[in-house]
Amino acid sequence: MSRGQTISFSFPPFAGWVKRIILTCTGIYLLQRVVLTFAPAAVVLMREWLALIPVAVMHGKVWQVVTYSLLHASFGHVFFNMLTLWFIGAYLERDWGPRRFIECYTFCVVGAALVTIAVSYTHFLGMDPGTGTVGASGGIFGLLMAFGILYADQEMFLFPLPFRIKAKYLVGIWVVVAIIAVFDPSQGGVAVFAHLGGLLFGFLFVKFLPSRGLSYAASERYFSLRNSYYRWKRRRAARKFEVYMKDHDRKVTFDEHGNYVPPDDNDKPNGGSKSGWVN
């Protein structure tokens, strides 16, 4: 998507991770509604295991920091969330690619959960760590924040309305409307902090995390640590071998990288290593 063009929000692409998340959340919601008619206890059990309940997370149910985003409380809740995900997420996934998109979404889902857990234990505004939270709003609000930052001054045309609006203003309006639409008074304010947590982690993802994505940064860090470990092992083995040969009245020399230095090369720069080991 070119940032110099007007964006039409009539029919965004419906594919990739956006499609998978929407179909999964919608399917789970419909399954809950069907099961509720003949086995309501099963739905209650599902919520106990999959909803975000801070006290349960602290007692080992850590998967809830992700699974809560798959459940929704009502038709309006899942409809508005999935519509927002489709309209915003489709353009981000097309520009970012599927890997970075799902990393941002998951990062914001988990971040919103962590904020919710932390705030619930402060008992601020009567919040209780035993209260459950459901919905994909944390991840979606993170995507909204990312979209508003990346395309702040991009003019967007909202079909069928005959006017344009900048992305930062549209996202601001959607954030306010979304908070009002999905806020469930029975949750005692917990849901609002999930939204705010998503916004915070969406901001952090865009501003501070590597542009190539978390998986790339993690792999680079892993290979860097692995290579450092191998270099340390080679230097350590070289020192041991020097000591062993010295005990047998023979002298061998290795450079600072653990590369063998032939006797006639000791006076050359960098030891004149002919071993081919280069770092």
N, C-alpha and C positions, 0 to 999 in steps of 0.2 A: 504494500500500500504506500503510495507516494504521499509524503506529508505536505506536498504543495497542491494537492487536489482536494476537492470537496468530496466528502464521504456520504454516500447514501445508505441509510439504515433501513431500507425497504426489505430486502431478502438477503441477509448475510449467508456465507457458506455454512452448510451443516455437515461437518465431516470431522475426522480426526478425534482428538481427545474431547473436544466439545461435544461431539455426537455421543461418544461413549459415556461421558458423565451424565448427560441429559437422559439417555436411555436407561442407565443404571438407576439413577435417583427416581425417575418416573416409574420404572418397573417395580422398585422396592415399595414405593408409596402405594401403587395399585395392589401389590401383593398384600400389604398390611390391611388395606380396606377390605379385601376379599376374606382374608383369614379372620378379621375382626368379627365377621358375621356369625362364624361358627366356632371359633376358638379364640376368644379375646385374651385368654391367659397367655397364649403364645405370643401375641403382640406385646403384652406387658413384659414378658421375658426377653423379647427381642430388644426392647428399649433399655432394659436393665443391663444388657450386655453390650449394646452398640452405641447408645447415647452417651454424651459426654457428662459423666458424673464425677466431679473433682475428687470426692472422697474415694470413689472406686478406683480412679486412676492412681491415686497415691497408695492404694493397696494392691497394685499389680496389674490392673486392667489397662495397660498403657495403649493398647490398640484403639481405645476410645478417642484418642486425640485425632484420629483419622476417620474412624467409622461413623462418628456423629454427623459428618457432612453428608452421609448417604441417606439419612432419615429426615422426614419433614412432618410437621404437625398437622397441616391441613392442605386442602387443594390450592387455596390462594397462596400459601407459603411456597409449595413446590412450583406452582405455575410462575409466580413472579421471579423466583430465584433462577429457574431454568430459562426464562425469557431473557433475563439480564445476562446470564452466562452466554446464551446464544448470540445476543447482539454485540456484546463487548468481547467475549472470548474468541469468537470466530476470527475477528480481525487481528487480535494479538497472536493467535496461533498461526495465522497465515504469514505474518511478518516475522515472528520469532522462530517458527518451526515448532514441531510437536514436543521436542525434548525440553526446550527452555520454557515453553508454555506450561507443561505439566509440572515442572520444577517450581515455577512461580505459584501455581495454584496450590500445590501440596504444601509448599513453604508457608503460604498464608493460612491454609487450613490448620496446620499444626501450630503456627504462631498465634492464631486467634484462640485456639484451645488453651495454650499455655497462659495467655493473658487472662482468660476466663477463670482458669484454675487459681492463678495467683490472686486475682481480685476477690474471688469467692471466699477465700480464707481471711480476708480483711473484714468480712461481714459488712462491707460498705452498703448503705441503703438497705440493710436487712438481708443481704444476699447470704445464701446458705450453700456450703460445699456439697450438700446432699442433693441439691437441685440439678436436674438434668437439662442439657441443652442439645438441640438438634438443628440441623439445617446446614446448607452449603454457603450460608451468607458470609462466613469468615473468608473463605477462598474467593468468593465473588467480589466482595468489597476490596480485597487486595488487588484483584484484576482491575477494578474500577479506578483505584488509586494509580496503578501502573499506567493505565490508558490515559488518565488525566495528566500525568506528568509527561509522558512521551508525545502526546498529541494535544498539548494544552491549547494552542492557538489555531488548531486545525478546524476549519469550518465544516459543519456537518449538516446535511439536509435530511430532515425527518419526514419520510413519506407517511401520510399524504399532506402534512402541513406545509404551506407555501412559504417557509422562511428558513434561514440558516442560523445555526448557533455554534459557538466555539465549544470544543470538546470539554474544556475545563468547567464551563458553565453548565453544560449538559450533565457531566458527571456529578457536579455539585448538587444539581437538582435531583438526580437519580439516587444519590446517597441519602438525601433527606427523605425522599419518598419511600425508599426501601426501608429505612429505619422505622418509619411510621407503619408501613404495610406489614412487615414481618415481626414487629415487636409484639410479643405475647405477654400480657400482664401477669399471667400465672407463673412466669419465670422470674419475677421479682427483679427485673433489670439485668439479669445475667446475659441475655441475648444481645443487649446493647453493647456490652463490653466485648463480646465476640466480634461484633461488627467493627468496633474501634480497633480491636487487635488485628483484624484483617487489614484495615487501612494502614496501620503502623507497619506491619510486615510487608505489605505491598510497596510502601515507601522505601523500606530498607532494602528490598530485593532490587529495585530499580537503581537506587542511588549507590549502594555499597557492594553488591555482589558482582562477581565476574560476568562480563557480558556474554561469555561463551557458556555460562551455565554452571550449576553446582557440581554436576557429575564430571565435567571437564576439569574444574579446579581440584576436585577430590582425586581424580586420577593423576593429575600433574603432581599433586602433593605426595601421593603414594609412590610414584616412580622416583621422585626426588629423594624421599626417605630411603627407598630400597637401594638406590644407587649409592647413597651416602653410606649405608650399612655395608654394602659390598666393598667399597673403597676402604672402609675401616678394617674389614676382615683381611683384605690383601696386605695392608700395612702391618697388621698384627702378625700375620703369618710370616712376613718378611723379617720382622724383628726377631721372632722366635728362631727362624732359620739362621740368622746371623749369629745368635747366641749359641746355637747348636754347633755351627761350623767353627766358631771360636774355641769351643771346648775341645774340638778335635784339631786344634792348631792350624786351622785354615781360615782365611779371611775372605768373606764375600760382602759385597756392597749393594745396597738397594737405595733408590732415590726416595724423595718424600712421598711419592705415590705408591711405593711398594714394588716398583719396577726394578728388575735386576740390571746392575751396571757392570759390564765387563771390566776387568782390571785395567786395560789400556785406555778406558774411556773415563776414568775417575776425574781427570782434570778438565774435561770438556764441560761447556755450559749445560745445565740441567742433567748432568751425569752422562750425556751422550747415549741415552738408552736406545738399544737396538731391539728391545723385546717386542716392540709394537703395541705395548699397552699405553694408550694415551687417554687422558682425562680432560 
